[in-house]
Amino acid sequence: MKIKRTAQSVFLLVSTVLTVLFLSSFFITCFTVRPVIESEPEAQPIATGPQIIPVYTVEIEPPVNYQPTIASTIDEVQQVTASVESKVLPEEVATVGALPEPNHLFQPEQPPVKEIIPEVEEPPEQSIQIVDPIKIPGLPVFGSVHTTLLVPPPPTFFEPSVYTLDDYDSFVAPVMLEAAPEEEDPFADFFVSGEDSTIAFDNGLYFLGLFVNKEYVGDIEAEFNDGVQSLNTSDLSLFIGDYITDKTYELLFSDALPFISIEELNNRGVETVFDSTDFSVDMTFDVEEMPVKTISINGGTLNRRDAYSLSGAIVLDPAKFSVVTSLGFYSNFEYPSDFSALDSKLLSLSVSHKLAFWNLGFDVSYSLSSNSPLFGFGSWQGFYDFVETSQRLTFGNVGSNLSEINSSSNDYGTVTSVGVVFDKDYSYGTDAAKGNQFEYSIVLVEDSNVTIEINGKEIYNRDFSAGTYRLKDFVFTQGVNMAKVTITPDARPNDTTVQYFDLGYDYRLLGKGDSVYGFSFSVPRVVESTKMGTISLPWLNDKYLSYFLGNWTATYWQQTGMTNAFTLSSDISITPGIFRGTVSGVFASTIGTTQLQMTLGLDVSNKEPDLSASISHRFSVPYDSNFGSLSLGFSFSRSSVLLTSTDAATRYMTSNISYSGSFAKGFNYSVTGSLTKDSAFTAPSWSLTFSSGFSPFDNFSISGSVTASASALDVWNPIVTAQISGSYSFNDKLSSSAASSASFNPLSIISSFGLSYRPSDTDSVSLSLSGVDFKTTEDQSLQATWTHSGEYASFTFKQQAYESYNKMSTMISANTYVAYADGAFGLGKTVNEAFLLVKPVGELRSAEISIARSLDSSPVYLKRPLGSALYNNITTNTRNSIVVFGTSSSMFGAGTSSVYEINPRSRQAFVATIDIAATYTVSGILYQADHTPYVQYSSPVYDVTIGPDGIEVITPDEELYLFTDIDGRYILSDVNPGNYLFDLDVDGLWYAVRFSIPEPEEGKVEKKRVFELEDFWVSDPQIQQRLIVRDQTGKQVDATEDVFGTSLATGYDASITLNTQRQLDDDTFWSEVFPSFEESQPVEEEAAVVKPVLNVAP
């Protein structure tokens, strides 16, 4: 720090001197006026060589019909010109070209520009009166002014064009077009985006982009109710509460309303505007209400665009009961390489259940084995989350055990703890961590651009208006962060201001004022064949569950962010007769991160307390420094002995040092050393390690290390070991590796080799040879492994040969997950804490299911091996908008899409049952009287229903429209059961062509979805017999044409009902209507080739 302060002082001194020199020269050059030379020009020496003195030529070209407001302007210029031209200049000066025209002489309305004009002799007894200030360019001492009044050049005449009378009327003469009659716009009633100033939204909750003084600060929840938009006051307080005055805060939030309308905000004096197009709200505060504007440089702390609530979404309730079962199968067989016997075998099945009901979560695990015991119970625990405060209450096999009842004692068998834990973790609920609270303020006196760089990398660039700003939400990296803030005024881009600040950061730090904590209380439990402890309960395999209530353990831990740079942690445990407490802290500064830890242990059975303390520091260096990373550490511990022991307490002191750097780019190394002093020995033990790694060329890397270590008994005789390893990738699927380790005194080298191959994204094969000692094959092991990671399970097969290849083992393992929730089953390779099961039924029973979250680029197709699709991409403790797409089982069906909204807690499942009404396809052919098809004929399709008064009601179906192809065939898809008709124009007469689709049987899924109607031919005798001729019945619709220009029937002359000729499935209909190329060949041609062969037989 002293060196750094000295360097800063020297830098400040040099900067001050340079600044003084710069300002001195600046003021001298800016405020010193060059004296005017009054002597005759011919008496002045004329510089020779490259120096050029310009000659100014003033050319005045007044515009057409321009009347200058200064009567004496031209006369004055002529007088000045005559005076200056009378002076003699050298010949070389007169050869210089003229300057541009001073057009500003004729713009007296512009403000004058002050310039130094050389003195010129004025004519005697001549006064020049100037009405308005005139801009006259400065003239050099040696110069001549030529004033020339320019006359516009003569106009250019083109060759005359001669037209005939007809050509003139056709191509030249203006034509007066008659106004075209106004046509009725068929889309005049359609809504045009942006035509109206407001857009109608459904009632519900939305997220709007919040802008404060034109600055985006995040997304805020808003309630839409009958055209009134109201903002969530809790969210609004988080965004602006810390930056507005107390008076403004009381004005907005004193009545504690859950939502406040935009109208009410304007009534309270805060200008608030809702933009329906940008879907945002803009609030404007003046300086008295918000003295400081706050800007988040990473886009806002409450950006919840991915949690948008989609309009019309169906809110799903969590399943009443759900369970996720993890199945892990493991088998291992050991046998000689000649397969003469089976030395050992093991078959086991590990089962873990994750259950959820009544907002409670439970975990239960057990195993089945081919060896004794056949059944083994693992552990169990349950929990309940307090979502709003991110707290969890856990009970079961949890907690710690500080008492003497532990597994390390030979007096007890399997020891576990049973108790309760209450702790806070931000993954348990909606309460969020505060994060780093560092803020940086800037004051802008004018509109400026602000650029922020951290460690040489630009992270923020934005234009600001004048004002005071507080920048927050910085994203820092591990170690020292050197920030540079550059302020560039818009009006003076060269006059930049640069500010610097440095900050140390460590990933273990909590935000200032943030705190997480926990408390546990537990008692030890022993599973043994004899009764023990305070309470004993019968258990499996003739054993007992024994609880030692008198050996309870209570623990409390807490971690608190004291400042942005210091976090304090504490952990206290107590059991009857024993106490243990630990206090630690992490402090980050510009020179590195320091960690302190102290532990005190008290035991009534020991002579004195146990004590340990440690301190470590990792130095941080600037990002552009060539110096590497240096870490230092020191620790002390004292272990007490029992009261009955005559030994002294053991003390340890350990110091360590570590340095890492690089010789060149990509060539890294590290050196680590440690020294330990045990109070039982006079000499210390030590170790020193050097390691390095680099990549000499692409796809190849090599690393190695050398370690020397010595014990306290033989400090000057170290043991030296070395390791080296390398890997090479042939391509993205095949790679190889090799490694060797050597120890000296005596010399021993052990090597291993490996080869890995990935034939696909789901499979990998590896072959390894380890324990290679070129002196013997006794410890060598050859192993081949195949791993498959499928959609529903993962498999591993491993074959191994060892002990000089005399023994072999085969291992097979498989893992999968089965999910159940409210009658729906799903299968997957893994299942998350919260999941969704999509269960298609009815028409969608055999449908393909795709699922996407809001703002996803594309949906994900999911298979359904157990009938339901399992979707895992769900975030707990936040709103999830899910869109489910299901295709109809019919080839011509359009399928369906459903939008769902779920708000899962930890360990919750949801079930979405989807179905659509049965739809059908109707097809047929229309022929005219001459048996030619109706080509490209179109007509609306009408629903035919019976009204309450028993009169037939004909309504246009907005989803159906009839078109025919070149063969006269029409195909109507997605037709619901019911009665329909369409218009048919028969030689100027309107026919009502009717057809019907019957209702399907309840619970039955019809496979034949295509209704092929009989062909309609006007001249068909059977059609003529069934034709019902009736008088004009009046208009069926108001218009005579539809939006496509098709004539509509205003009444029907006849009616005909088409019967269903046959009912087909999709595949059959498709193959008949659109056959393949081979099937579409004429049968007659094939018969023409075959028949002559058959006729030869007689």
N, C-alpha and C positions, 0 to 999 in steps of 0.2 A: 504493500500500500504506500510505503514511503517513496519507493521508486516511481510508482504511478503518479503520486502527487508532485514529485520533482519534475517529471516529464510534462505534466500538465502546466506547471508554472513556467517552464521554459517556453512551451508552446504559446502560452498566453502572452508572455513578454514579446516574443518575436511577432506574434499577430498584432499586438498593440503598436509596435514600431512601424510595421508595414502599413497599418491602417492610418497612422499619423502622416506618413510620407504620401500615401495615396490621396488623403484628404487635402493635404497642402498643395500638391500639384493640381488637384481638381479645382480648388478655389482660385489658384493663380491663373489657370487657363480659362476658367469660366468668367471671371470678373475683371480681368485686365483688358482694357480697350486699346486696340492698335491706333496710334496717332494718325491723323489725316495729313497727307503730304501736300503741301500747298505750293511747292516750287514748280517751275515749268517742266513739262514732261521731257523736253529735249535735253534738259540739264541732267536728267537721271540716267545712270548707266543702264544699258540694255544687256540683260544676261544672254549669253550665247550658249550654244550647245542644245541639249534636249529640251530645255525649258521653252514652253509655248505660252504666249499670252493671248487669250481668246479675244476675238472681236465680236461685239454684241450687235446684232442686227434686229431691229424692232420692226416687224411687219404688221400693219394694221389692216385687218380685213373685216369691215363691219358687216353684219348680217343684213339680209334683204329687209327693207322697210323698217330698219332699226333707227330709232330717234334717240341719240345719246342725251342723257340728262345733264352732261357737263359740256357747256358750250365751248370752253376754251381748251378742251383736251388735246385736239389735233394741233392747234396753234402752239400750245406749250411744248409739245413733243418736237415740233419742227424747230422751235427756237433753241431747245436744248441740243438738238442735232446739229444745227448750224454752229453753235458755240463750240461743240466738241470737235466737229470735223475741221474746224479752222486750225486745229493743232496738227503738227506734223509728226507722223509716226514712222519708225523704220519700216523698210520695205518688207522685211520678214514677218512683221506683225500683221500687216494687211492681208496676208495670204491665208489667214485662219478662217474656217467656215463660220457660218452664222449659227446662232442658237435657235431653239424652237420659238414659235410665235408666242408673244406674251398676251394670250387671249384674255387674261384677267384684267387687262386695262379697260375692257368694256363691261366689267361686272362691278360697278360701284357699290352694289348692295352687300358685297362681302365685307367682313371686318378687315381693316387694314393690317398689314404685316410690317412691323418695324424693321427697317434695314438701314445700313450705313450707306448713304449716297454721296459720292464725291461732289465737291463743290464745283460748280460750273459758272462761267461768266454769264451774267444776265444782260440782255440788251439794255442800253441806256434808256431811261425814261419809259420803261415798259413794265407794266405790272400785270401779273397773272393772278386772276381771282379763281380760286378753286371752290366749287360749290360743295362737293363731297370729297372725302378722302379717296385718293387714287393709289392703287398699288403700282409702283414703278420698280422694276428690278434694279438691284444695285449695279453700278457701272464701275469697272476698274479704273485705276488712275491712268493707265495707258490703254486707251480703247477709243473706238469710234462707234458712233451710233448711226445707223442708216434707217431712216424711216421711209417706208414705201407703202403707198395705198394700193392694195391689190384689187384689181377688177376681175369679177368672175369670168372664166373663159367662156367663149361662145358655145352655145349648145350643140350637141352632136345630132345631125339629121340622118335618119335611116332612109334606105331606099323605099320609095312609095310602093304600097301593095295594091294590086288591082284584083278585084273579085268580080265574078259574075253575079248576077242578081240572085240566082238560085244558091250559089255557094255562100253569098253573104247572108241570106235568110237562114241557111242551114247551120252555119258555123260561127257567124259573127253577131248577127242581130240578136238583141235580147228577146227572150221568149217569155211571155207572160203566162205562167202556168195557173191553171184554175185550182182553187183550193180543193184538196182531196176531201171527200166526205169523211167525217169522223166515224171510226169503227169502234165498236164496244170492246173494251179490253177484257178478255176472259179472266185475267188474273188481277183485275182491279181491286177485288176484295181481299187479295192475299196480303199478309203482313210482310212489310219490308223492314229488315233490320236497320235500326237507326232512324226510321221515319218518326217514331214516337219518342218522346223524351224519357219515358219510363217504361219499364218492363215488368210484367206481372210475375211474381214468384209465388210458389206454394208456401203455405204456412209451415214453419219449422225452424230448425237451427241451422245456421250457415257459418262459414268462416270468411271474413272479409279482410282484405289487405288494409292495414291501418297506416295512414300517413299523418305525421304531426309536423306542421309547418313545411309541407311539401317533401318531407323526408320519410322514407319507408322505415318503420320500426318493427313490424312483425304482423302476425295474423291474429285477429280478435274474433271471439265468438259473438254472433249476432242472432237475435230472434226476429223472425219475420211473422207478423200477425196482421192480416187484413190490410196489407199495404203499409204498415208501420214498421220501421226498422229500429230495433233497440239493441244497445251494446251491453255486453256483460261487464258489470262494474268491477268485478274482481280482476278480470283481465286488464281492464282499462287502468285500474290502480297500479298494477304491476308495470305497465308501460310508462305512465306519466307521473305516478304518485310521488316519486323521489325528486322530481325536477320542477314541479310547480310550487308556487308559494302556499303557505298555510291557509291564507284566505281563499285562494282558488280551490284548494283541496276541500275545505269545509263547504264551499259552494257546490261542489260536484258530488261529494260522497257522504255528507253529514246525515242524510236520511237513510243510508244503508239499503238502497234499492238493489235488488238482484240484477235488474236490467233498467237502463235509462234510455229513453227514446231519443232519436236525433232531433226531433222537434223540441223536446225538453232541454237538450243541451244548448240549442240556439236561444231558447227563452232565458237560459241562465247566463247568457252573454258569451258563450263559446261558439264561434262560427264552425259549424259542422255540416259537411256536404257529402251525400251519398251518391256515388257514381255507379249506376246500374250497368253501364257498358264495361268498365274496368273491374266491376265487382269489388269496390273499395270504398273507404270512407276517409275523408280528409278533415282534420281538425286544425284550426289556426289559433295560436295563442300569441298575444303581444308580449313585449319585454317585461311589463309589470306582472304578468301572470306566469310566465316561464322565462326567468332571467337567463338560464343556460339551456341550450339545446343539446340533447344527448344523441349520439350517433353510434350505432353498432357497426363495427367495421367488418363483421362476418355475416351481416344480413339479418340480425335480430335474434333474440334469445327464445322467442316463442314462435318459431316457424313451424306451422302444423298443416301445411298444404297437403301432406300425404294422409292426413286424417280427416279430409273433407267428408261431410255428410252429403250423400247424393240424394237429390230430391226424389221422393217416391220410394225410398228404400224401405224394405221390410225389416223391422227390428226383431232379431232372433233372441229368444230367451235361452239361457244356458240349459243344458240337459240336466234332468233331475238326477240321473245317475250315469256315470261314465267310468270306464276303467281302461287303462293301457297296460298291456301285458308284454313284458320283454322276455323272450325265450332265447336262451343261450345253450346250445348243445355242444358238448366237448367229449371227445374220445381219444384215447391214447393206448397204443399197443406196443409192447417191447418184446423182441424175439431175436434169436440168433440169425446170422446172415444166411444160414442154410435152411431156415424155416423149419427146423426140427422140433421146436417147442414154442410155447407161448409163455414167456417169463412173467409178464404182468399185463393187466388190462384195466382200463378205467372208462366207464361210461357215466356221464353226469349230465343233468339238466338243471340249469340255473333259471329260476323264475322270479320275476320281480313285477309286482302289481302297483300301479299308481291309480288310486281311486279318488273320486270326487263326488260329493253330495252335500247339500245344505251349506254350500260355500266352504266346506271343509275339504282338506286334502290329506290323503293317507298314503304311506309307502309301506309295503310289506314285501319281504323277500324270503325265499327258502330255496332248497336244492334237493334234488333226487340223485342218488348215486348207486352204482352197481356194487360198490364196496360198503362195508359197515361204517357208520350207520346209513341205512338206506334213505332216511329222511333227516334233513338238518334244517332247523329254523334259523334264519338269519337275524333280521332286526325289523323293527317297526317304528313308525313315528307318524304323527299327524300335525297339521298346522292350520291356522286361521289368520288371514291377512286383514289388517286395518288399512284399506287402500288409500284413504285420503291423507294419512300421516306416514305411509310407507313403513309400517311396523308389522311384525309378525310374532305370533305366539305359537311356539312349537312345543310338543310334548311327545314323550316316548323314549326311545333309546338315544338321548341327547345329553349334553352336559359334559363336564370334566370330573375327574376323580383325583384328588390330591392326597387321599388317605393312604394308609398302609395296605388296604384291600385292593390290590392291583395284580395284573397278570404276571408281573415280574417275580412275584413271590411264589415259591414252590408249594406253599400251603393251599393255594386256591387254583381252581381250573380256569375256565373261561370267565373273565370278569368284564362286564359292561356296565354302563351307567344308565339310570332311568331318572328322568326329571323333566323340568320345563325350562324353556329359554324364551326370553322376550327381548327382541333386538330390533334395531332400525337399519334398513338397507334400502337404497333408492330403487332397487329392482322389485321391491314388494308392492309398490303402489304408484300413485300419481305425483307425489311430492318429489321435486327434482332437486338435484344438487345445485348449490349456488355457483360453483365454478370460481375461476379467478376473478377477483373484484378490482383488479387494477384498472385505473382510468387515467387518461391524459387529457389535459385541457389546452385548447388553443384559442387565441383571440385574433379575429380577422377584422381589420379596419376597412377593408374593401373586398369586392368579389375576387376570389382567388381559387387556385387549384392546389389541392393538398395531396401529397404523395408520401406514403409510409413504406419504409424498407426495414426489414428485420434480417440481420445477418447477411446483408447484401442482396436480398431477394425482395422484390416489390410485392407487397401484399394488399395494397389499397391505393386507389387513385380516384379522386372525385373532385368536382367543382362545388364550391360553397359560396353563398352570399355572405355579406359582412355580418358578424355577430360573434358570440362566445359559444364554443362547442366543447362538449365533453365526450371524448372517444373511449369506448369500452369494448368488451368482448374480444380482446386480443387473443390470438392463438400463439402460444409460445412453444419453443422446443426445449428439450432437455439441455440444461447447462446455461451458459450465459447467452443473453439475447441483447444484441447491440442494435438499437433502433435509430432510424434517421427519419426526421419529419421535414419535408421540403415544402415551403409555402411560396407559390408563384402568383403574384397579382396579375389579373387579367389585363389591366391597363399598362403594366410595366413588366413584361415577361422576363426581362433581363435582371430585374431587381428582386432576386430570390432571397428568402430567409430560411436558414437551415437550423433545426433544433435536434439535439441528441438526447437519448436517455438509455441507460443500461439496466437490465433486470435479470436476476437469476431465477431459474425455474427448475422444479423437480416434480416428476409425475406422481410422487407420493403425497404431495401437498393437497390439503383441502382448501376450499375457498374461505375467505375471511368470514368468521361467524358461523361457518358450517360445522355440523357435529353429527357423528354416528356413534351409537352406543349399544350395549347389550347387557343382560343380566341372566344368570342361569342358577338353578338350584337342582341338585341331583344327589342320588344315593347309589352306591355300588350294588350290583346284582351278580350273583355267582350261580353258575349251572354246574351242579355236582351231584354225585350219587348219594351223598349224605346230607342231612339237614344241617343248615348253618344259618347264622345271622339272626336278625330279629323276627323275620317272617319267612316261612318256607312253604312253597306251594308245589304240589306234584306236577311233574312235567313229563315229556316224552322220554322213551327209552329208559324207564325206571330211574329218572333223575328228578332233582328238585330245583326250583327257582328260589334262591335265598337272597333276601334283601337285608342290607346292613343299614338300618335307619339311623343309627348313632354315628355313622361315619359320613355324614352328609358333607357336601362341598358347595359353597356359594362363591360365585365369580361375578365380577363386574368389570367391564372394559368400556373405554370411551376414546374417541379420536376427535380432536377439535382443531379447527383452523384458527389459531390465535391472530395471525396476520396473513397477508398474502404470501409471506415468505417463511412463516414458521408454523408448524403443525405439532401439537402436543398429543401424545398417546399415553394411556395408563391402563394397567391390567392388574387387578387385585383378586386373589383367591384365598379363601379361608376355610379351614375344616377344623374340628376340635383338636387343639394342640399344635396346629400347623398354620403358618401364614406365609404367603409369598406375594410380593408386589413388584411391579416393573413400571418404570417411567422412562419414556423415550421421546425424542424430539427430532424433527428434521428441519434444518434451516438452510435456505437457498440464498446465495448472494452472488455478486458479480465475479467473485473469485472461486466459486464452487459451492458444493453441497456438503454440509456437515451433519452427521448423525450422532446423537448421544443416547446412551442407554445405561440405566442403572437398575439392578435387581437385588432385592433384599429378601432373604428367606429365614424364617424363624421356626424352630422345631423344639418342643419341650424335651425331646430325647437327645438333643445334641448339646455339646458344650458351649458353642458360640454360634452366632448367626452366620448363614451363608451370604456371601457378598460377591457381586460381580459388576463390573463397569467397563464400558467400551466407548471409544470415540473414533470416528473415521471421517475422513475428508477427501472428497474428490475435486481436484482443481479443474476449473473451467477456463478454457483459453478462447480467445477470439476466433471467429470462424475462418479468418484469413491467416491465422498464425501457422507457422511450420512446426510449432511445438506440439507434442502429442498430449495424451491424457495421463495425468499423474494422480495416484491415489495413495493415501497414507492411513494407517490404522494402528490403534493400540488398545489392548484389553487387559484387564486384571480380574482374577477370580480367586475366591477362597472357599474351599469346601470343608465344612466342619465335620467332626467325628462324633460318635456317640459318647454319652457321659461315661459309659463303662470302659471306653477305650483309653489306652495309654499313649496312643499315637498323637502326634501333633497335626494340626490342620494343614492341608496341602494348599499351596499358593502357586498360581500360574500367572506369568506375565508374557504376553505375546505382542509382538510388533510385526507389521507387514508393510510392504511397499509394492506398488505395481505401476508400471509405465507401459504405455502402448503408443506406437507411432508407425511411421512408414518410411521405408528407404526411398521409394518412388511410388508413382501412382499405381495402385493395385498390388504393391509389395508391402504387406503389413507385418508387423512384428510386435511382440510384447515380452516384457521381463517382469517376473514376479518373484519376490523373496519374502521369507518369513523367519522369525527368530523367536523361539519359545524357551522361557526359563522356568524350570520346575524347582520349587524350593527343596525337593528331596535330592537334587543333584547339584554339583558345583558348576558343571558346564551346561550350556544351553544346547538345545537341538535346533537345527536350521535346515532350510531347503531353498533352492534357487532353480527357477525354471525359465528357459528361453523358448519361445514358440514363434513361428512365422508361417506365412502362407502367401502364395501368389499364383498367378495364372500366366504361364509363359506364352500360350497361344490360345485361340478360341477353343471352347469346349473341353479344355483340360485345366485342371487345378491341382495344386500340390501343397501340402502343409506338413509341418513337422515340429517336434519339440524335443528339448533335452533337459533333463532334470537331475540335479545333484542334491542329495539329502544325507544328513548325518544325525545320529542319535546322540543324546547326552553322554552315553557310555563310551562312544568312540567318535568324538567330535571331529577329529582330523582324518578320518577314514571314510569319506562319503561313498554312498552308493549312487552310481550313475546309470541312468536309463534314458533311452531315446525312442521316439516313435516317429514314423513317417507314413504318410498316406497320400494317395492320389486317385483321381477319378477322371474318366474321359467319356464324353457322350458322342457316340457315332452319329446319332440323329435324335429326333424327339422321342423315339421308341426304345432304342438300344443304348445301354450305357454299361460301363465296367468300372471296377474299383479294385484297389490293392492297398494293403497296409502291412507294416512290419513294426515290431517292437523289439528292442534289444536291451539287454542288461549286461553290465560289465563286471568282471571280477566275481565269479567266472563269466565268460562270454556266453550269451544265450540269445538266439534270434528266433522269434516266433512270427510267422507271417499268415496272412489271410487274403483270399481273392474272392471276388464277387462279380457276377454278371446278371444284369436285370433287363427284362424285355417286356414291353407293354404292347401286346397285339391289338388292343382296343382300349377305349376309354374306361371300360368296366373290368378288364382283366389285366393281371400282371403275373409274370413268371420270373423267378429268381433262382440262381444257383450259386452256392457259396462253399468255399473250402477254407476252414479255419483250423487254428492250432497246428500250422505247418511248421514242423521242425525237421530240417533236412537230415538230422542225425537219426531220427526215429519217427515212426508213424503211430506211436501209441496214443498220442493225444490229438490226432487229426480227426476232424469231423467234416463229413460231406453232407450238405443239406440242399434239398430242392423244395421250393415253395410255389404254390399256385394260389392266387387270391382272386376272387370274383366279387364285385360289388354290383349287385343288381338293383332293380327297382323295389323289390320287396324284401330282400335278404342279402346277406353277405356270407361268403363261404371261404374257408381256408383249408388247404390240404398241404401237409408238410411231411416229407420223407427224409429221414436222417440215418446216416451210418457213422458209427463211432467205435472207439476202442479197437484201433487197428482194423477197422471195417469188419470186425467180427460180430458186432451187434447192430441191430437196426430198430428204429421206432417209426411208427406211423401215427400222425395226429390229424384229426379231422374236426373242424369246428364250424358252426353255423349260428347266425344270429338273425332274428327278425322281430317285428313288433306287430301286435294285433290290437286294434282300437275298437272299443264298443261304446255307444252312447244312444240311449233311448231306442233300442231295437235296430240300430244300424251298425254294420261291421265294416271295418277298413283294415287294410294290410299295407305295411310300409317298411322300408329299411330303418326308419327312425320316426319317432313321434315327438313333437315339441310339447312344451308346457300347456299350450292351448292349441286346439285343432278344430277343424270343421269337417263334417261328414256330409256329403251331398248324396242323397238317396233318391234316385229317379224311380218313379212308379208309373203304372198305367201306360200311356202312350210312349213315355220316355224310358220304359224299362230297359230297352236295349239301346238307348241313345248313347252318343259320345258326349263326354262332359269336359268342358274347358272352364277354367277359373282364372280370374285376374283381380288384383286389387286396384283401387282407384289410382290413376296416373301411371299404371303399368303400360309399357309399350305394346305388349301382346299377351294374350292369355296363355295359360299352361294347360296342355292336354293331360288328363289323368285317366289311368285305367282303373277298372273296378273288378278285381278278382273275387271279392266277397260281396259284390252287389252295390257298394257305395264307394264314392271317390273320396280319398283322404287328402286334405289340403293342410299343409303345415305352416305356410307363410303368414302367420298371424302374430301380431305384437300384443303382449299382455298390457293391461292397464292403460289402454288408449282406444280410441274409436277406430274400427276397421270397416271400410266400405268394400264389400266383395261383390263382384259381378259373376254370375254363373250362367254359362251358355250350354244349352242342351239341344242337340239336333233331333228332329223327329225321326221315328223309325221308318217313315214313308220317304221314298226317294224324292218325291215332289214336295215334301213338307218343308216349311221354313224354319221349324224349330222354335225355340223360345229363349229368352234371356231374363234373368231375375236379378234384382239388386237387393243385397242384404246388408244390414248394419249390425255389428256385434261389438260388445264392450267386455272383453274377457278379463277375468281375474286369473291369477296363477292357478293352474290345474283345473281349467274349465273346458268343456267341450260343447259344440253346437251341432245341430242337425238341421239341414235344409232339405225338405221333401219337395221335389219338383214334379210337375205333371202338366200336360196340356190336353185340351179337348181333342177328341178324335177328328181329324180332317181327312178329306178324300179328294181324289182327282177325278174330274169328269172330262170325257173326250167324245168326239163324234165328228161326222163329215156332213157338210151342207152342199147340196146340189141345186142348180137352177133348173128351170123347166126343160132346157135342152140338154140336161145332164152334164153341163159344164160346172165345175166347182165354183163356189163363192171364193174368189181369190182376194186376199187381203181385205176381207170384210170385217167390220168391227161394230160392236154394240155394247151398251151398258148391260149389266146383269142386275136384276131386281129381286129382292126378297118378297115373297108372297106370304102374307099372314092374314088372319081373320081378326077383325077388330071386335071390340066389345058389342057392337050393334049387329054383328054377324055379317058385315060387309067386308069383302076382300080389300086388303090394303097392300098396295104395291109401293115399295121403297127401294130406291137405288142403293146397291151394295157398294160401299166405297172401297172395298178390298178386292172386288172382282171386276174384270172387264174381259170381253170376248174378242179375240182376234183369230183370223184364219190364215193358213199358209197357202202356198200355191196349189196344194191338193184340196183345199177347202176344209182342212182339219183344224179343229179348235181344241185347246187343252186348258182347262181351268184347274188350278191348284189351290190347296188349302180351302176347300169347300166344306163348310159345316153342314151337319144334317139339317134338312129343311126343304122347303118348296121354293123354286126359282123360275124365272122366265127371262128371255131376252128378246129384243126386237129383230125381226127379219123383214127386209124390204123385198117383196115379191111383185115385180112389175108394177111398182107404184102403190101396191097394197101393203098394209102393215099386218104381219102375222105375229101373234104372241106365242113363242115356242117355249113350252113349259117342260120342266123335269123335276124330279124329287130324289133326295138322298135320305134313306131311312135311318132312324136312330139305332145305334148298335146295342146289343144286349149288355146289360149292366155287368161290369166285372170282366167282360170278354174283350180281348185285344184282337181286332180283326186284322188278318194278314193281307187279305185281298182288298186293297184300298183304291183301286181304279175302277170306276163305273164307266163302261163303254156303252154309250147310248146308240140306238139304232140310227142309221143314216137317214137324213131328211132330204127327199127329192120331191120337188113340187109336183111333178107329174106322176108320182107313184100312185097307182090305184088304191093301195092300202092307206096311204096318207090321205088321199082324197076322201075316202070313206070316213076316216076318223076326224076329218077337219070340221071344226065347229065354226060356222059362219055367223057373225053377229054384226049388228049395226055399229056405227060409231058410238063409242062409250064415253067420249069426252077426253079432255087432256089428262094424260097420266103425270106429266111434268109441266112446269111453267115454260121452260125454254124449248126452242125448236132445234137447237144444236148444243152439243157438249163442248168442252174445252178443246177437243181435238178437231172440231169442225164437222163431226158426224151428225147427220140428221137424226132427230129423236122422234119417236112415234108420239103423236098427239092423241091417238086413239087406235084401236085395233079393229081390223076388218074380219079377222078370223083368228082362231086359237087352235093349237095342236099340242098334245102332250107326247113327248118322246119317252119310250120305254127303255129300260136297261136291257141291252142285248146280252151282255155278259159282265162278270165281275172278275178282275184279274189282279195278280200281285204286281209289284213294281217291275221286277226283273222281266217277267213275261211280256208285259205291255211295252217296256222299253225295247226289248229285242224284236218285237213285231213291228212297232212303229218306226224305229230307227235301227234296222238290222245292220250287221257288219257287212263289209264289202263282199265277202264270199257268199253270205246268205242272200245278198241282194241280186246276184246274177240270175238271169232268166232261166227258168226250168226248161223251157222249150229247147234251148240250145243244147243242153246236156242230153235231153231225150233224142234230139236229132242225131246225136253221135251214137247213142246206144241202140236205137231201134233197128237200124240195118243189121247189126250183129245178131239181134234176136231173130230177125226174119230169115236169116240164113239157115237156122237149125232144121226146119222141115226139109 
